[in-house]
Amino acid sequence: FFFSSRRRHTRFLPVSWARRCVQETDAEYMGDLKRIIQESEIMKEDDSNWPVPDKIGRQELEIKLGNTHISFTTSKIGSFIEVQESKDPEGLKVFYYLVQDLKCFVFSLIGLHFRIKPV
């Protein structure tokens, strides 16, 4: 997910692509994205009891929805068992499933973007 074109210069490509893609898409897609985030109820969660990022890696999610701005950070989640064994399994489960939903959403947009239109 990370791309570095210069030393000490790191850019998170999916975030920048998603931001550009959402800006260029219809209000319907933006509404779908907001609905996915709101229905997940991630804005009620707190990452203080989630696993701390380690040498294996980290996952970050930053959401700005209306006047609310929230950021989450946790270690890489390899399997759902890690979610269940955490100190806050319910909160981390919300994060885990939201990330899965957002991946599906982004991959669907990519598929729509590159779909060949019949002549």
Summary of the structure (lengths in Angstrom):
residues: 119
radius of gyration: 16.0
end to end distance: 35.0
largest distance: 55.2
contacts: 267
relative contact order: 0.14
helix: 53%
strand: 23%
